[in-house]
Amino acid sequence: MPSTLTGRRPDPDTGSALAGDEGLGDPAGTPRGARLNAWLNDPADPWWERPGPTPAQLRNDVAGALAFLVVALAMVAVAKSMGMRYESEETWRAYVATAAMILPLAARRRYPLAVLLASSGLFVGLSYLSPEAAFQIAFQVAYFTALYTAVAWARDRRPLWIAMGLVLLAMTLWVVAYFTVTAGFEEAAANYGEPDGPLPQLTAAVLYSAVVNLAYFGGAILVGRSSWRGALQRERLAAQAAQIREQAAELARRAVVDERLRIARELHDVVAHHVSVIGIQAAAARRVLPRDPGETAQALRTIESSSRDAVAEMRSLLGVLRSETGAGREDGRAPEPGLRELAELADTHRAAGLAVTLTVVEEREGDLLGLSGPLALCVYRVAQEALANVRRHSTAARVSVTVRTGTTAAAARWVEVEVVDDGAPRSGTAGSGYGLRGLRERVQLHSGEAEIGPREGARGWRVRARLPLRSAS
């Protein structure tokens, strides 16, 4: 151990690729030693075990120990050449002691606790064998490295505390041996000047040596503890990064699924609406063809217009699937219908022979002007699906479409679309139910509520959807 000399602290080792947490203690049943382990390890994971070194790190330990040994022996020779030696000590002892102290470092990360215990015993024994070597920087750095490695790499932290106790014992024995058994202090004191202080020379030397040793090897423990916690922190960051990647992949998958559902709803609404209009107009044209060519021509024009609109909207949706960049369009899609297209929707059904009344009621003027695009599309699709169902499944001749805004008792703003007809169910026209299911999904997507069913106390069918009112960003 150092007395008046201080050693160079080696850089902390880089950790290996880390595995998952193992051996974590249960907070409800944490053993008494958890608090001590928490100081050496981490309060949150007091029983975490650091994975062993990689093969490359093990090879580096062997190569590093051999290189260190060559340099240390060369420094012993240089120190002897400078006259830094004890006259009563044989020359070979310093070389043997230095080599014996350094060689165990070749296995320091493979067997960190065993190397620490061996180094502690060697430090005490070799200090007695060669006081000259004990004062060499390389000798002290070797013990510093063994202590640091044990704290940084020992997998089980409980035996580490026993090893720390042995280190303290080794330091005490070294101090005792240095000041009582060996002649190291006497020879060193011979080179000092006359004492000039409040303490006796021997007491001052013991106190000085104890403080230097405590700071030196306490530093080794702190650096090793920092390396251990750094390894744990790297594992946590790696686990968090893996979790973030998994969450990002899940969000991307959900986004794809949501987009597919959106496209499926859009395709259903487009096809259901336009094809139903085409079918009805084709049937009307067939009936009036012999007696009213003009009416037939009007029905065919409606068929032509509806088919073109259907093709255009389906091409727009298919373009979303084919294009990843959405070149030429702001969001990869053609402009979607909204409240302004409700009048055109009503005109289409009027041309097909259904008396449609469109009414807009705003609680506050301008409520609907700031309606967001997705919300306006939802209102449009609800009205479109409801009108298409009237044409397919009802005998109604009249239908009213009402769009209104209002405020709840909790001062929450809302927009509502209601479609009411006066017909009876048409036999043999039961659908698959996908249209109403998609309608409810649209409304739920915007945190709204939908009421679909026969009118109470009156003839006909009623579709009502109320949505929380949000302004466009």
Secondary structure, 3 states (H helix, E strand, C coil): CCCCCCCCCCCCCCCCCCCCCCCCCCHHHCCCCHHHHHHHCCCCCCCCCCCCCCHHHHHHHHHHHHHHHHHHHHHHHHHHHCCCCCCCCCHHHHHHHHHHHHHHHHHCCCCHHHHHHHHHHHHHHHHHHCHHHHCCHHHHHHHHHHHHHHHHHCCCHHHHHHHHHHHHHHHHHHHHHHHHHCCHHHHHHHCCCCCCCCCCHHHHHHHHHHHHHHHHHHHHHHHHHHHHHHHHHHHHHHHHHHHHHHHHHHHHHHHHHHHHHHHHHHHHHHHHHHHHHHHHHHHHHHHHCCCCHHHHHHHHHHHHHHHHHHHHHHHHHHHHHHCCCCCCCCCCCCCCCCHHHHHHHHHHHHHCCCEEEEEEECCCCCCCCCECHHHHHHHHHHHHHHHHHHHHHECCCEEEEEEEEEECCCCCEEEEEEEEECCCECCCCCCCCHHHHHHHHHHHHCCCEEEEEECCCCCCEEEEEEEECCECC
